[in-house]
């Protein structure tokens, strides 16, 4: 099966500075991959490359079967990118932002409303312009926009930032559900304990290259989780 992401010797520059300096990486369907590394390592640049926002200047890059940089515009429709900025239009209301970005990806207004419901965005906020939202509210709406788009590839840059505990848990559940449904997820994060609990693979970058790529063992089930199948079996028998 063709990888969702296939990079070979990819170099990308900002100005004259190589933010990616020869990246080799394959990521398959349904994988959740944590990108780790210090500030300036290339994590955000890698996400931007995979979203079609940053072009490679050398090497070969394919994302969802689209060769970069030639097919960047077609790629963007199939990708959901959540960066440090939330990509909301300040002069549009919450509902208008959700509907606009959903429509751009071929989703429906109903998808947008369902996503706002899933992220527990209150009805009283949906007619409020994004300009007037708090940082946490903006992050919730941005996540709802991503969910409404139903992307095949999720690219998340410090996604838990600005969220309260309930929203963080909801985001984790959404990531796991997306992967179970066949989406691929890349998460760049310094919160290694939380994001590492979601990922089955950790890719470490430094100086714009991949310096480590390690599988992560699935966590052992808690006693209550381990006992759950037995309780269900006993219930079925009864």
N, C-alpha and C positions, 0 to 999 in steps of 0.2 A: 504494500500500500504506500502511495506517495506521501511523504511527510507533509504536515500542514505548513511547517516552516523548514526551509532548507537553505542554509547560508554557507558559502565557501569563500574564505578569504575576503570577507566584505570589509571595505573601507568606506567611511563616511566622514565628511568634514563640515565644520562650522567655521566660516571665515577661512583661515588657513590651518586650523587646528583639527587634527584627526580624532574625532570623538569615538569612532570605531576604527580599530587599527589592524584588522585582519581576523574577523570573527568567523569561526566555524561552529555551526550549531544545527542539529536536527531536532524537531519537536513533532510528535505524532498526535493523531486525533485523540481527544478526550484526556490528554495529559494536563495536569496542573503543575506548573513549574515555577519555583521561587527563584527570582534573580536577586542575588546578594552581592555585596561589595561596598567599598567605601564611597563617599561622595566623589563624583567625577570619574567613577570606574567605567561608565558607559551604559548603565542600566536604563536610564530614561532614553538615551539615544537609540538603544536597541528596540525599545517599545515603539518609539517614533518611526524607526525604519520599518518595523513590521506593520505599522498602521498606514504606511504610504506617505507619511508627513516628512520623512527624511530620505533623501535619495542616496543610493550607493554610488561611489565614484569609481570603484573597481571591485573585482570579485563577482560572484554570481549570487543572486538572491531570488528565491521563489517563496511566496506566501499564498496559501490557499490556491496553488496552481498558477498564480499570476507572477510573471517575470517582472522584476523591478529593475530600473524605474519605469519601464514602458507602460505597465498596466496599473499604475498607482491609483488612478481615478476609479477604475472598476473595482479595485480591491476595497476601497474605503466603505463601500456599501455593505460589505460582508463582515466588517470589523467593528468592534466597540472599544474605543480608547478612552480611558479615564485618566487624565493627567493631573498635575497639581492645580492647574486652572480647570474650572468646571464646565467651560464651553457653553454657558447659558447666555442668552441675549437679555441684557438688563432691562430693555424696554418691552419685553414680552412677559406675560404672566406665566406662572408655573404651568398651567394647563396648556397654554399656547406653546411654550418651549417643548413640552413633552410631545404634543401633537406634531409640531414642526419636524423634530428630529426623527420621530417614528415614521412620518411620511417619507422623509428623505431616504430611509432604508427599506421602504416598501411595506411598512407595518401600518396598522389601522388606528384610528382614534380610540377604538375600544382597547387595543393593545396598550396605548398610552395611559388610559384611565386605569386599567388593571395593574400596570406597573406602579403607578402612583399609590394605588391601594396597597400593593405588596410592600412598598417601602414606608407605609404608614404616614404618607403626607396628608395632613388634615385637610378636609374640605374647605375650611376657612382660608387656607393659604393658596388655593388653586387659582383664585382671581387676583392674587397679589403679584406685582411685577417683581422679577428676580432681583432687581436692584435693592429691594427692601428686605431681603431674606438674611438671616444670620448665616454664619459660615457653616454651621451644622445643617441647617435647612437646605442651603445650596448644595451641599454634598449629597444629601438624601435625594434631592430632585435630579442631580446629575446621574446618580445611580439608577433612578427610575427611568431616565432617558435611555441609558445603556440597556437596561432590561427590556424596554419596549422595542428596541431595535432587533432583538433576538439575534445577536451576532454569532457567527461561527467561531470567531476568535476574540477572546476577551483579553485586553491589554490594560492592566491596572497598575498605576503608579502611586504607591503609598495610599491604597484605597481606604484604609481605616482612619486616616487623618481627619479630625474634625467631627467624627461620629461618636454618639453616645454608646453605652454598652449594648442597648437593645438593637441599635442599628448595626453595630459591628457583628453581632450574632446573626442578624438577618442577612448581612452581606456574605458571611461564611456559608450560610445555608444556600444562598443563591449560587455561589461559586460551585459548591458540590453538586447541586442540581444541574447546573449548566454542563458540567463535565460528564455527569451520568447520562445526559441527553445527547452527548456527542460533541459538545463544544470543547475547544482547547483554551486553556487559561494560562497566561503569563502574569505573574505578580512580582513587581519590584518593591521591596520593602526592607526597612531596617528592623521591623518587628519580627525577628526571626522565630520567636517562640510561637506567636499566633499564626503567622502565615505559613511557617514550617509545618504546623499541624495539619494544614490543608494539602500541602504539596507532597508528592511522592518522589520529587526530584529537585535538587538544588543546584543551580548553575551559578558559579561565582565568577565575577568579572573584575579585572584590574587593568588599568591602562588601556581600556578599549578592546581587550581580548578576553576570551574565556580561559580561565586558569584552573578551573575545577568543575567537574560535572558528576554529581554523586546521586545515586538512588537513595531514597529515604524509606526505611521500613515502616509499614503501617503500624500505628499505635496498637498496643494490646487492648482488647475490649475490657471495659470495667466489669466488675462482678455482676452488676445489674444487667448490663448488655449481654454478657455471656449466658446469664440465666434466662434471658427473654425467650430464646427459641424453645427451651424446655417448658416454660410456662405455656407457650402457644401450643406445643404438642400435647401437653396435658389437657388443655382446654378443648382442643380438637377431639381428643379421645372421649372426653366427657360428653 
